[in-house]
């Protein structure tokens, strides 16, 4: 038998519920290996078919969803037809989420980690493989980052695709510079401020009483609602696209004494993002 491998086939940008950390944004790089006999083309599987079949399944399942540990003790989950509602009590406080069911990935696990997501994906990917493939090996890994990074969750109600979902997220590096020189101290300060943060849009904030922030909007897929502890939220004045996030960081409003010129390279997950400079161009 022969093995076919594809490194970094795709990236799963998602959010998940964690008993300690609460609502967590994550970016996992997906590597695959297929083991089997050669087909009539002398291939295990054509690389084009790998993308068409396997990447498509992953992109349409766990990617850009809220991954829920079905066996977690702090979870109450109700699914009725095309709608889902849940509450989850973590060490950081209560989280409530209401959305179309398509925005959730429900894993048969008591906690979410890379192994639990692999177990969730394995049968879904295996179902689209040809009979000459005898074994599928999926692995998830985090991007190696030398420097500061943070995990964030957000939703983009105006987006036509899966980014409209109110709770999906990313693990993102951050570069902040002054005069062309990176500033590790500023990068670390932002990463600490935004450790496991929800980046909310002020226009979507419907209530902020009782120590909770509640967001709601209607997007193309349907109605989305999310409530979580206000202590773990940063509300931004506009849409939380990576472009707007980069602009907000470059504005310096999170610093007591902001430098006259900040250069920001903000990432949205792995190897993509936006650049902004202070002062922000009109």
C-alpha positions in Angstrom: 0.0 0.0 0.0 1.0 3.6 -0.6 0.3 6.8 1.4 -0.8 10.1 -0.1 -0.4 13.2 2.2 -1.5 16.8 2.0 -0.1 19.3 4.5 -2.3 22.3 5.4 -5.2 21.1 3.3 -7.3 23.8 5.0 -7.7 25.7 8.2 -10.6 25.3 10.6 -11.5 28.7 12.0 -14.1 28.0 14.7 -15.2 28.6 18.3 -15.7 26.1 21.1 -17.0 25.9 24.6 -14.5 25.2 27.4 -15.3 24.6 31.1 -12.3 26.8 32.1 -11.9 29.4 29.4 -15.5 29.9 28.3 -16.0 30.8 24.7 -12.7 30.2 22.8 -11.8 31.1 19.2 -9.5 28.7 17.5 -7.6 28.1 14.2 -6.5 24.5 13.5 -4.4 23.6 10.5 -5.6 20.3 8.9 -3.1 17.7 7.6 -4.3 14.5 6.0 -2.8 11.1 5.0 -4.6 8.6 2.8 -3.4 5.0 2.8 -4.6 2.5 0.1 -4.1 0.9 -3.2 -3.4 2.8 -6.4 -6.4 3.4 -8.7 -6.5 3.2 -12.5 -4.6 6.5 -12.7 -1.8 5.0 -10.5 -2.9 7.3 -7.7 -4.3 6.9 -4.2 -6.5 9.9 -5.0 -6.1 12.8 -7.3 -5.1 16.0 -5.5 -7.9 17.8 -7.2 -10.3 15.3 -5.7 -8.7 15.6 -2.3 -9.7 19.3 -2.4 -13.1 18.7 -3.9 -14.1 16.0 -1.5 -12.2 16.3 1.8 -11.7 20.0 2.0 -15.3 20.5 1.1 -16.5 18.2 3.9 -14.3 20.0 6.5 -15.3 23.5 5.3 -19.0 22.6 5.4 -18.9 21.0 8.9 -16.6 22.2 11.7 -15.3 25.2 10.0 -16.9 28.5 11.1 -19.1 26.8 13.6 -19.4 26.8 17.4 -18.2 23.3 18.4 -20.2 22.0 21.4 -19.0 19.3 23.8 -22.3 17.3 24.1 -21.2 15.4 27.2 -20.0 18.5 29.2 -21.6 18.8 32.6 -22.3 22.5 32.3 -24.2 22.2 29.0 -27.9 22.4 28.3 -28.7 21.9 24.6 -32.0 22.0 22.9 -32.4 21.3 19.2 -35.7 21.6 17.4 -35.7 21.3 13.6 -33.5 24.0 12.1 -33.1 25.9 15.4 -30.7 25.3 18.3 -30.5 26.9 21.8 -27.9 26.2 24.5 -26.6 27.5 27.8 -23.2 26.6 29.1 -21.8 27.5 32.5 -18.0 27.8 32.6 -15.6 29.1 35.2 -15.8 32.5 33.5 -19.6 32.7 33.7 -22.8 31.8 31.8 -22.9 31.6 28.0 -26.1 31.5 26.0 -26.4 30.9 22.2 -29.4 30.7 19.9 -29.0 30.2 16.2 -29.8 28.1 13.2 -28.6 24.5 13.9 -26.2 24.7 10.9 -24.0 27.1 13.0 -23.3 24.3 15.6 -21.0 21.3 15.4 -22.1 18.9 18.3 -19.2 16.6 19.2 -19.7 13.4 21.3 -17.2 14.5 23.9 -17.0 16.1 27.4 -14.4 18.7 26.3 -13.2 20.1 22.9 -9.7 19.7 21.8 -7.9 18.7 18.6 -8.6 15.0 19.2 -12.3 15.5 19.8 -12.6 17.5 16.5 -10.7 14.8 14.6 -13.1 12.2 16.0 -16.0 14.4 14.9 -14.6 14.8 11.4 -13.3 11.3 10.8 -16.5 9.5 9.8 -17.7 12.5 7.7 -14.5 12.6 5.7 -14.4 8.8 5.4 -17.8 8.8 3.8 -16.6 10.6 0.7 -13.5 8.5 0.0 -13.2 6.0 -2.8 -13.1 2.2 -2.0 -9.4 1.9 -2.7 -8.6 4.1 0.3 -8.2 1.8 3.3 -7.2 4.2 6.0 -7.7 7.9 6.7 -5.4 9.8 9.1 -6.5 13.3 10.0 -4.5 15.6 12.3 -5.0 19.1 13.5 -2.2 21.4 14.7 -1.8 25.0 15.7 0.3 27.5 13.7 3.7 28.0 15.2 3.9 31.6 16.3 7.0 33.3 17.6 5.6 36.2 19.5 2.2 37.4 20.8 -1.1 36.0 19.7 -4.7 35.9 21.0 -7.9 33.9 20.6 -11.0 35.8 19.6 -14.6 35.1 18.7 -16.9 37.3 16.6 -19.7 37.3 14.0 -20.2 39.3 10.8 -23.9 39.8 10.2 -23.4 41.4 6.7 -21.3 38.5 5.4 -22.8 36.3 2.7 -21.0 33.2 3.9 -20.3 31.4 7.1 -18.7 34.4 8.8 -22.2 35.6 9.5 -22.4 33.1 12.4 -22.3 35.0 15.7 -19.8 32.7 17.4 -16.9 31.6 15.2 -13.3 32.6 15.8 -9.6 32.5 15.3 -6.2 32.1 16.9 -4.3 35.1 15.6 -0.8 36.5 15.8 -0.3 40.3 16.0 2.5 42.6 14.8 2.6 46.2 16.1 5.4 48.5 14.9 6.6 52.1 15.4 8.9 53.5 12.7 9.3 50.1 11.1 10.4 48.4 14.4 8.2 45.7 16.0 7.1 46.4 19.6 6.9 43.1 21.5 5.7 44.9 24.7 2.7 46.4 22.9 2.0 43.1 21.1 2.0 41.3 24.5 -0.2 43.9 26.1 -2.8 43.6 23.4 -2.6 39.8 23.5 -3.2 39.8 27.2 -6.1 42.2 26.9 -7.7 40.0 24.2 -7.0 36.6 25.7 -10.1 34.5 24.9 -12.1 37.7 24.0 -15.4 38.2 22.2 -15.1 41.1 19.8 -18.6 42.5 19.6 -20.2 45.2 17.4 -21.8 48.0 19.4 -24.8 48.1 17.0 -25.5 44.4 17.7 -25.5 44.9 21.5 -29.1 44.7 22.7 -28.4 44.6 26.5 -25.5 45.0 28.9 -27.2 44.7 32.3 -26.4 42.2 35.1 -22.8 41.7 34.1 -23.7 40.2 30.7 -23.5 41.4 27.2 -26.3 40.3 24.9 -26.0 40.5 21.1 -28.6 39.8 18.4 -29.0 40.1 14.7 -30.6 38.6 11.7 -28.4 37.5 8.8 -29.0 35.5 5.7 -29.0 32.2 7.5 -31.4 33.4 10.2 -31.6 34.8 13.7 -28.5 34.8 15.9 -28.3 35.6 19.6 -25.4 35.4 22.1 -25.0 36.3 25.7 -21.7 36.1 27.7 -20.0 37.8 30.6 -19.2 41.4 30.0 -15.8 41.1 31.5 -14.7 39.0 28.5 -16.0 41.3 25.8 -14.5 44.1 23.8 -17.1 46.2 22.0 -15.9 47.8 18.8 -17.6 50.7 17.0 -18.1 49.0 13.7 -18.1 45.6 12.1 -15.5 43.2 13.5 -13.9 42.4 10.2 -10.1 42.0 10.4 -9.8 45.3 8.5 -11.7 47.1 11.2 -9.9 45.2 14.0 -6.5 46.4 12.5 -7.8 50.0 12.4 -9.0 49.8 16.0 -5.6 48.6 17.2 -3.8 51.2 15.1 -6.0 53.9 16.6 -4.3 53.4 19.9 -7.5 53.9 21.9 -6.6 50.9 24.0 -3.4 52.5 25.2 -3.2 55.2 27.9 -0.5 57.1 25.9 -0.7 56.0 22.3 2.3 56.8 20.1 1.7 59.3 17.3 2.1 56.5 14.6 1.3 52.8 15.0 1.8 50.2 12.3 -0.5 47.1 12.7 -0.5 43.8 10.9 -3.5 42.0 12.4 -4.1 38.3 11.5 -7.4 36.5 11.0 -6.3 33.0 11.8 -3.5 31.6 9.6 -1.6 33.6 7.0 -4.2 36.2 6.2 -5.2 39.5 7.7 -5.1 43.3 7.3 -2.7 46.2 7.7 -3.6 49.6 9.2 -1.6 52.6 10.3 -2.2 55.5 12.6 -3.3 58.0 11.6 -6.0 56.0 9.7 -6.2 57.1 6.1 -9.5 58.8 5.2 
